[in-house]
Amino acid sequence: MHVPVVGVPSGRAYRRAMTNAWALEVSKSDLSATVLHEHDVPEPGDGEAVLRVDRVGMTANNITYALLGESFRYWDFFPATEPDQGRVPLWGFAEVVASKAEGVEVGQRIYGYLPTASHLVVRPERADARGFRDATPHRTSLPSPYNAYALTTGDAAYEAEREDLQVLFRPLFFTSFMLADRLEDTDGVLVLSSASSKTSYGAAFLLRQAGREVVGLTSPGNVAFTESLGCYDRVLAYDAVAELAQVPTAYVDVAGSTPLRQALHAHLGESLVLDLVVGVTHQDSAPAGRLEGARPTMFFAPDRMRQRTEDWGREGLDKRFGAAWSSFAPVVEGWVDIAVGEGPQALQAAYLEVLGGSSGPRTGHVVQL
């Protein structure tokens, strides 16, 4: 059964009125088209557990998952009701409500990768005091970092009073952390687009700590906010890229805007030593044609994570990330206004707002389901 989301009651009233489970799905060919499917609450089979999705964030990162759903197989994590629809991956908290899996108990609270849905069936393996991995067959060939679920009781970075910051920033900040690690030894000035975004200013925060020169590019309306963060040496509007000095420059593309890429390549030419594509949130992202200077290359945080896990070990990676998060979290609290909604209607509204680019740079969308 499926019904349009418009008109559906939200929050606790919705949960009282609805005894079935639900999933909010989007059309793969038109990401602004959404539908709410109702179905029976799932029961776990042997070796499985059922998670009730509880509290999630909605950011530009989730739009990137949708835009790259086919090419990066993000749609494959949480299969939809119909093949032409998809469940957008989210990050957040869930509770174990049923379990036939050894080492996973009802009532446990976990943090991890979740669908735009009320429930998720997982097949835990390697369950211990830190959490477990989902070994559901269709996920075993997908990037492993997305299959890890952390128990709040065993997560050294977990702070109950900062759950909202965690759902909004932790996955983005992990990308920021891996990105800063990738860029720290890159020659030249570092120029980040979408500088008001959480991924960009998280990376800028870390790179400035490392003593690098960082320039932020953003829309004219976001210049003042981005300057107020204090984590860029200089902030320019997108239409002012001609003010960039023609010196060795590494461009970090967090926006995915083809016209901006063309303008930077035309202005900097051979001075552009790196063009690193991190995310795609603008839907005008199309082949840019012939470009001067460095050719665009894709940055994929899980690949960098695998490399650093080999270099440092998982414990070493966790320790370094924990130190970076501990320095960032108290600062970022002053940079975001958290807006909390309830229920699938609020989830749909937050998704469409972020998809349409109308969400303010200080706004962080959290949805209680």
QUICORPE-V25840 format. One record per residue. N is the residue number from 0. SS is DSSP state (a for helix, b for strand, c for the rest). PHI is phi in degrees with one decimal (* if undefined). D_CENTER is the distance of its C-alpha to the mean C-alpha in Angstrom with 1 decimal. Layout:
n:N ss:SS phi:PHI d_center:D_CENTER
n:N ss:SS phi:PHI d_center:D_CENTER
This chain:
n:0 ss:c phi:* d_center:29.5
n:1 ss:b phi:-141.9 d_center:27.2
n:2 ss:b phi:-139.3 d_center:27.4
n:3 ss:c phi:-61.4 d_center:25.8
n:4 ss:c phi:-74.4 d_center:23.5
n:5 ss:c phi:-55.3 d_center:25.6
n:6 ss:c phi:92.1 d_center:28.1
n:7 ss:c phi:-76.6 d_center:26.5
n:8 ss:c phi:-62.5 d_center:27.0
n:9 ss:c phi:-110.2 d_center:24.1
n:10 ss:a phi:63.8 d_center:23.5
n:11 ss:a phi:-61.9 d_center:26.3
n:12 ss:a phi:-60.6 d_center:28.7
n:13 ss:a phi:-66.4 d_center:26.7
n:14 ss:a phi:-64.2 d_center:26.4
n:15 ss:a phi:-69.3 d_center:30.2
n:16 ss:a phi:-82.7 d_center:31.0
n:17 ss:c phi:-118.1 d_center:29.0
n:18 ss:c phi:-95.3 d_center:30.1
n:19 ss:c phi:-84.6 d_center:28.1
n:20 ss:b phi:-83.0 d_center:24.5
n:21 ss:b phi:-148.1 d_center:22.3
n:22 ss:b phi:-144.2 d_center:19.4
n:23 ss:b phi:-93.0 d_center:17.9
n:24 ss:b phi:-122.4 d_center:17.7
n:25 ss:b phi:-121.9 d_center:17.4
n:26 ss:b phi:-74.5 d_center:19.7
n:27 ss:c phi:-66.2 d_center:18.5
n:28 ss:c phi:-92.8 d_center:21.0
n:29 ss:c phi:-146.6 d_center:20.3
n:30 ss:c phi:-65.2 d_center:16.8
n:31 ss:c phi:-85.8 d_center:18.5
n:32 ss:c phi:-93.1 d_center:20.8
n:33 ss:b phi:-121.5 d_center:19.8
n:34 ss:b phi:-146.5 d_center:22.1
n:35 ss:b phi:-105.4 d_center:22.4
n:36 ss:b phi:-100.8 d_center:23.9
n:37 ss:b phi:-107.7 d_center:26.0
n:38 ss:b phi:-155.7 d_center:27.1
n:39 ss:c phi:-68.3 d_center:28.8
n:40 ss:c phi:-62.4 d_center:27.1
n:41 ss:c phi:-70.5 d_center:26.6
n:42 ss:c phi:-110.1 d_center:28.9
n:43 ss:c phi:-76.6 d_center:28.2
n:44 ss:c phi:-87.3 d_center:30.3
n:45 ss:c phi:-58.1 d_center:31.7
n:46 ss:c phi:82.5 d_center:29.0
n:47 ss:c phi:-113.2 d_center:26.3
n:48 ss:b phi:-138.7 d_center:24.6
n:49 ss:b phi:-109.6 d_center:23.2
n:50 ss:b phi:-103.2 d_center:20.3
n:51 ss:b phi:-97.8 d_center:20.2
n:52 ss:b phi:-67.0 d_center:16.8
n:53 ss:b phi:-114.4 d_center:17.3
n:54 ss:b phi:-143.2 d_center:14.7
n:55 ss:b phi:-134.0 d_center:11.1
n:56 ss:b phi:-110.6 d_center:8.7
n:57 ss:b phi:-130.8 d_center:8.1
n:58 ss:c phi:-135.9 d_center:6.4
n:59 ss:a phi:-61.0 d_center:6.8
n:60 ss:a phi:-59.0 d_center:3.4
n:61 ss:a phi:-68.8 d_center:5.2
n:62 ss:a phi:-66.9 d_center:8.2
n:63 ss:a phi:-59.1 d_center:7.6
n:64 ss:a phi:-57.3 d_center:7.7
n:65 ss:a phi:-70.3 d_center:10.8
n:66 ss:a phi:-64.7 d_center:12.4
n:67 ss:c phi:-103.2 d_center:12.3
n:68 ss:c phi:-56.8 d_center:13.0
n:69 ss:c phi:-80.1 d_center:16.5
n:70 ss:c phi:-67.4 d_center:16.5
n:71 ss:c phi:-107.4 d_center:13.8
n:72 ss:c phi:63.1 d_center:14.9
n:73 ss:a phi:-65.1 d_center:11.7
n:74 ss:a phi:-65.1 d_center:14.3
n:75 ss:a phi:-76.4 d_center:16.4
n:76 ss:c phi:-65.4 d_center:14.5
n:77 ss:c phi:-129.3 d_center:15.7
n:78 ss:c phi:-54.8 d_center:18.8
n:79 ss:c phi:-90.3 d_center:19.8
n:80 ss:c phi:-67.0 d_center:23.3
n:81 ss:c phi:-120.3 d_center:24.2
n:82 ss:c phi:-64.7 d_center:23.5
n:83 ss:c phi:-90.7 d_center:22.7
n:84 ss:b phi:-117.0 d_center:20.0
n:85 ss:b phi:-143.2 d_center:16.5
n:86 ss:c phi:-103.2 d_center:14.4
n:87 ss:c phi:-69.0 d_center:10.8
n:88 ss:c phi:-66.6 d_center:8.6
n:89 ss:b phi:-128.2 d_center:7.3
n:90 ss:b phi:-117.5 d_center:7.1
n:91 ss:b phi:172.2 d_center:10.5
n:92 ss:b phi:-109.7 d_center:14.2
n:93 ss:b phi:-143.6 d_center:16.9
n:94 ss:b phi:-121.1 d_center:20.6
n:95 ss:b phi:-75.8 d_center:22.9
n:96 ss:b phi:-108.4 d_center:25.5
n:97 ss:b phi:-158.9 d_center:27.5
n:98 ss:b phi:-151.9 d_center:27.9
n:99 ss:c phi:-125.1 d_center:30.3
n:100 ss:c phi:-112.7 d_center:28.4
n:101 ss:c phi:-64.8 d_center:30.1
n:102 ss:c phi:85.9 d_center:28.5
n:103 ss:c phi:-120.1 d_center:26.2
n:104 ss:c phi:-116.7 d_center:27.7
n:105 ss:c phi:-58.0 d_center:27.5
n:106 ss:c phi:99.6 d_center:26.1
n:107 ss:c phi:-68.4 d_center:23.7
n:108 ss:b phi:-110.7 d_center:20.3
n:109 ss:b phi:-127.2 d_center:17.3
n:110 ss:b phi:-119.4 d_center:13.6
n:111 ss:b phi:172.5 d_center:11.3
n:112 ss:b phi:-89.0 d_center:9.7
n:113 ss:b phi:-135.2 d_center:11.4
n:114 ss:c phi:-90.7 d_center:12.6
n:115 ss:c phi:-77.9 d_center:13.5
n:116 ss:b phi:-159.3 d_center:16.8
n:117 ss:c phi:-81.5 d_center:19.2
n:118 ss:b phi:-140.9 d_center:19.8
n:119 ss:b phi:-143.7 d_center:18.7
n:120 ss:b phi:-94.6 d_center:21.4
n:121 ss:b phi:-124.0 d_center:20.8
n:122 ss:c phi:-120.4 d_center:23.3
n:123 ss:b phi:-65.8 d_center:23.0
n:124 ss:b phi:-135.3 d_center:24.4
n:125 ss:b phi:53.2 d_center:25.1
n:126 ss:b phi:-71.2 d_center:24.8
n:127 ss:b phi:-148.9 d_center:25.8
n:128 ss:c phi:-67.4 d_center:25.4
n:129 ss:c phi:-89.7 d_center:21.9
n:130 ss:b phi:147.2 d_center:20.5
n:131 ss:b phi:-157.1 d_center:20.6
n:132 ss:b phi:-113.9 d_center:19.1
n:133 ss:b phi:-87.0 d_center:19.1
n:134 ss:c phi:-106.2 d_center:21.9
n:135 ss:c phi:-54.0 d_center:22.1
n:136 ss:a phi:-49.6 d_center:23.8
n:137 ss:a phi:-71.2 d_center:21.5
n:138 ss:a phi:-99.3 d_center:18.5
n:139 ss:c phi:-67.4 d_center:20.7
n:140 ss:c phi:-93.8 d_center:20.4
n:141 ss:c phi:-93.1 d_center:16.5
n:142 ss:c phi:-52.9 d_center:14.6
n:143 ss:a phi:-64.3 d_center:15.6
n:144 ss:a phi:-58.4 d_center:12.8
n:145 ss:a phi:-79.2 d_center:11.1
n:146 ss:a phi:-99.2 d_center:14.5
n:147 ss:b phi:-94.5 d_center:15.0
n:148 ss:b phi:-123.2 d_center:15.5
n:149 ss:b phi:-102.8 d_center:16.7
n:150 ss:b phi:-72.8 d_center:19.6
n:151 ss:a phi:-61.7 d_center:19.4
n:152 ss:a phi:-74.1 d_center:23.1
n:153 ss:a phi:-120.4 d_center:22.4
n:154 ss:c phi:-103.4 d_center:19.3
n:155 ss:c phi:-65.3 d_center:20.6
n:156 ss:c phi:-89.7 d_center:17.6
n:157 ss:c phi:-77.4 d_center:17.8
n:158 ss:c phi:-134.2 d_center:19.5
n:159 ss:a phi:-55.9 d_center:20.4
n:160 ss:a phi:-76.0 d_center:20.8
n:161 ss:a phi:-119.2 d_center:17.3
n:162 ss:a phi:-58.7 d_center:15.4
n:163 ss:a phi:-64.1 d_center:13.8
n:164 ss:a phi:-61.9 d_center:12.7
n:165 ss:a phi:-67.0 d_center:11.2
n:166 ss:a phi:-68.9 d_center:9.2
n:167 ss:a phi:-83.4 d_center:8.0
n:168 ss:a phi:-111.3 d_center:7.9
n:169 ss:a phi:-60.7 d_center:8.3
n:170 ss:a phi:-65.5 d_center:5.3
n:171 ss:a phi:-66.9 d_center:5.0
n:172 ss:a phi:-69.0 d_center:8.7
n:173 ss:a phi:-64.7 d_center:9.1
n:174 ss:a phi:-62.2 d_center:8.2
n:175 ss:a phi:-58.1 d_center:10.5
n:176 ss:a phi:-62.8 d_center:12.9
n:177 ss:a phi:-68.8 d_center:13.3
n:178 ss:a phi:-66.4 d_center:13.5
n:179 ss:a phi:-61.4 d_center:16.1
n:180 ss:a phi:-62.4 d_center:17.9
n:181 ss:a phi:-65.9 d_center:18.2
n:182 ss:a phi:-93.8 d_center:19.5
n:183 ss:c phi:-54.6 d_center:21.7
n:184 ss:c phi:-104.1 d_center:24.8
n:185 ss:c phi:-76.5 d_center:24.3
n:186 ss:c phi:-69.5 d_center:27.3
n:187 ss:c phi:92.0 d_center:27.4
n:188 ss:b phi:-71.9 d_center:25.7
n:189 ss:b phi:-101.2 d_center:21.9
n:190 ss:b phi:-115.8 d_center:20.7
n:191 ss:b phi:-110.8 d_center:17.1
n:192 ss:c phi:-83.7 d_center:16.4
n:193 ss:c phi:49.0 d_center:14.3
n:194 ss:c phi:-65.8 d_center:15.6
n:195 ss:c phi:-85.6 d_center:14.9
n:196 ss:c phi:-80.1 d_center:11.1
n:197 ss:a phi:-64.4 d_center:9.3
n:198 ss:a phi:-63.8 d_center:8.4
n:199 ss:a phi:-67.3 d_center:12.0
n:200 ss:a phi:-75.3 d_center:13.8
n:201 ss:a phi:-65.3 d_center:12.5
n:202 ss:a phi:-66.1 d_center:13.8
n:203 ss:a phi:-61.2 d_center:16.8
n:204 ss:a phi:-56.7 d_center:17.6
n:205 ss:a phi:-71.4 d_center:17.9
n:206 ss:a phi:-68.8 d_center:19.7
n:207 ss:a phi:-65.5 d_center:22.2
n:208 ss:a phi:-59.3 d_center:22.9
n:209 ss:c phi:-84.9 d_center:23.8
n:210 ss:c phi:85.4 d_center:26.1
n:211 ss:c phi:-87.9 d_center:24.6
n:212 ss:c phi:-86.1 d_center:25.3
n:213 ss:b phi:-128.1 d_center:22.1
n:214 ss:b phi:-112.5 d_center:22.4
n:215 ss:b phi:-106.3 d_center:19.8
n:216 ss:b phi:-111.6 d_center:20.0
n:217 ss:b phi:-153.4 d_center:19.1
n:218 ss:c phi:-69.7 d_center:20.7
n:219 ss:a phi:-54.3 d_center:24.2
n:220 ss:a phi:-70.6 d_center:23.2
n:221 ss:a phi:-105.9 d_center:20.5
n:222 ss:a phi:-61.2 d_center:22.8
n:223 ss:a phi:-62.2 d_center:24.3
n:224 ss:a phi:-61.1 d_center:21.1
n:225 ss:a phi:-65.7 d_center:19.7
n:226 ss:a phi:-63.7 d_center:23.1
n:227 ss:a phi:-66.3 d_center:23.3
n:228 ss:a phi:-68.1 d_center:20.4
n:229 ss:c phi:75.1 d_center:22.9
n:230 ss:c phi:-109.6 d_center:20.5
n:231 ss:c phi:-120.9 d_center:21.7
n:232 ss:c phi:-71.2 d_center:25.3
n:233 ss:b phi:-157.2 d_center:25.4
n:234 ss:b phi:-125.4 d_center:23.5
n:235 ss:b phi:-124.2 d_center:24.6
n:236 ss:b phi:-73.4 d_center:24.1
n:237 ss:a phi:-57.1 d_center:23.3
n:238 ss:a phi:-82.9 d_center:26.9
n:239 ss:a phi:-115.5 d_center:28.2
n:240 ss:a phi:-64.0 d_center:27.0
n:241 ss:a phi:-65.9 d_center:30.7
n:242 ss:a phi:-81.4 d_center:30.9
n:243 ss:c phi:-67.9 d_center:29.1
n:244 ss:c phi:-68.2 d_center:31.7
n:245 ss:c phi:-86.1 d_center:32.5
n:246 ss:c phi:-123.3 d_center:31.9
n:247 ss:c phi:-51.0 d_center:29.8
n:248 ss:b phi:-137.1 d_center:26.2
n:249 ss:b phi:-107.7 d_center:22.8
n:250 ss:b phi:-98.3 d_center:20.5
n:251 ss:b phi:-111.8 d_center:16.7
n:252 ss:b phi:-91.3 d_center:15.4
n:253 ss:c phi:-100.0 d_center:12.0
n:254 ss:c phi:-101.6 d_center:13.4
n:255 ss:c phi:76.6 d_center:15.1
n:256 ss:c phi:-92.4 d_center:18.3
n:257 ss:a phi:-63.6 d_center:21.3
n:258 ss:a phi:-58.8 d_center:23.9
n:259 ss:a phi:-65.5 d_center:22.4
n:260 ss:a phi:-59.4 d_center:22.3
n:261 ss:a phi:-61.8 d_center:25.9
n:262 ss:a phi:-64.8 d_center:27.0
n:263 ss:a phi:-66.3 d_center:25.8
n:264 ss:a phi:-64.0 d_center:27.4
n:265 ss:a phi:-65.0 d_center:30.5
n:266 ss:a phi:-77.3 d_center:30.8
n:267 ss:a phi:-89.8 d_center:30.0
n:268 ss:a phi:54.3 d_center:31.4
n:269 ss:a phi:-71.8 d_center:32.1
n:270 ss:a phi:-72.8 d_center:30.9
n:271 ss:b phi:-81.9 d_center:27.3
n:272 ss:b phi:-92.3 d_center:26.9
n:273 ss:b phi:-152.8 d_center:23.2
n:274 ss:b phi:-128.1 d_center:20.9
n:275 ss:b phi:-108.5 d_center:17.5
n:276 ss:b phi:-93.5 d_center:14.9
n:277 ss:c phi:-103.4 d_center:11.3
n:278 ss:c phi:-149.1 d_center:9.5
n:279 ss:c phi:-130.5 d_center:11.3
n:280 ss:c phi:-112.8 d_center:11.1
n:281 ss:c phi:-86.7 d_center:14.9
n:282 ss:c phi:-87.8 d_center:16.8
n:283 ss:c phi:-94.9 d_center:19.8
n:284 ss:c phi:-69.9 d_center:18.3
n:285 ss:c phi:-137.5 d_center:21.5
n:286 ss:c phi:-53.1 d_center:23.6
n:287 ss:c phi:-89.0 d_center:24.9
n:288 ss:c phi:76.3 d_center:28.4
n:289 ss:c phi:-70.7 d_center:30.4
n:290 ss:c phi:-127.9 d_center:28.8
n:291 ss:c phi:-84.9 d_center:30.6
n:292 ss:c phi:83.1 d_center:29.3
n:293 ss:c phi:-62.0 d_center:26.5
n:294 ss:c phi:-79.2 d_center:25.0
n:295 ss:b phi:-63.0 d_center:21.2
n:296 ss:b phi:-129.3 d_center:19.5
n:297 ss:b phi:-91.7 d_center:16.0
n:298 ss:c phi:-104.4 d_center:13.9
n:299 ss:c phi:-124.7 d_center:12.1
n:300 ss:a phi:-54.4 d_center:10.8
n:301 ss:a phi:-59.2 d_center:12.3
n:302 ss:a phi:-65.6 d_center:15.5
n:303 ss:a phi:-65.5 d_center:15.8
n:304 ss:a phi:-61.8 d_center:15.2
n:305 ss:a phi:-61.2 d_center:18.0
n:306 ss:a phi:-62.9 d_center:20.2
n:307 ss:a phi:-73.6 d_center:19.9
n:308 ss:a phi:-65.0 d_center:20.5
n:309 ss:a phi:-66.6 d_center:23.6
n:310 ss:a phi:-72.8 d_center:24.6
n:311 ss:a phi:-108.9 d_center:24.0
n:312 ss:a phi:81.9 d_center:23.8
n:313 ss:a phi:-64.3 d_center:21.2
n:314 ss:a phi:-64.4 d_center:22.8
n:315 ss:a phi:-66.3 d_center:22.9
n:316 ss:a phi:-63.4 d_center:19.2
n:317 ss:a phi:-60.3 d_center:18.5
n:318 ss:a phi:-64.6 d_center:21.1
n:319 ss:a phi:-66.9 d_center:19.9
n:320 ss:a phi:-65.5 d_center:16.3
n:321 ss:a phi:-59.1 d_center:17.9
n:322 ss:a phi:-65.5 d_center:20.2
n:323 ss:a phi:-65.5 d_center:17.5
n:324 ss:a phi:-63.5 d_center:15.6
n:325 ss:a phi:-63.7 d_center:19.0
n:326 ss:a phi:-80.1 d_center:19.9
n:327 ss:a phi:-86.2 d_center:16.8
n:328 ss:a phi:-56.5 d_center:16.3
n:329 ss:a phi:-63.9 d_center:19.8
n:330 ss:a phi:-76.8 d_center:19.5
n:331 ss:a phi:-69.7 d_center:16.3
n:332 ss:a phi:-55.8 d_center:17.9
n:333 ss:a phi:-86.0 d_center:20.1
n:334 ss:a phi:-105.5 d_center:17.6
n:335 ss:c phi:-134.7 d_center:15.9
n:336 ss:b phi:-107.8 d_center:17.7
n:337 ss:b phi:-84.5 d_center:16.1
n:338 ss:b phi:-105.9 d_center:17.1
n:339 ss:b phi:-105.8 d_center:17.5
n:340 ss:b phi:-112.4 d_center:18.5
n:341 ss:b phi:-132.1 d_center:20.0
n:342 ss:a phi:88.0 d_center:20.2
n:343 ss:a phi:-64.7 d_center:19.1
n:344 ss:a phi:-65.1 d_center:20.6
n:345 ss:a phi:-66.4 d_center:18.4
n:346 ss:a phi:-63.8 d_center:15.3
n:347 ss:a phi:-61.8 d_center:16.7
n:348 ss:a phi:-63.3 d_center:17.5
n:349 ss:a phi:-64.7 d_center:14.2
n:350 ss:a phi:-59.6 d_center:12.6
n:351 ss:a phi:-67.1 d_center:15.6
n:352 ss:a phi:-65.4 d_center:15.6
n:353 ss:a phi:-70.1 d_center:12.1
n:354 ss:a phi:-57.5 d_center:13.1
n:355 ss:c phi:-79.4 d_center:16.4
n:356 ss:c phi:74.1 d_center:15.3
n:357 ss:c phi:-96.7 d_center:17.5
n:358 ss:c phi:-81.1 d_center:15.4
n:359 ss:c phi:-66.4 d_center:16.9
n:360 ss:c phi:-66.2 d_center:15.3
n:361 ss:c phi:-87.7 d_center:16.2
n:362 ss:b phi:-83.5 d_center:15.0
n:363 ss:b phi:-121.3 d_center:12.3
n:364 ss:b phi:-89.5 d_center:12.3
n:365 ss:b phi:-120.3 d_center:12.9
n:366 ss:b phi:-125.5 d_center:14.8
n:367 ss:b phi:-90.4 d_center:17.4
n:368 ss:c phi:-106.0 d_center:18.4
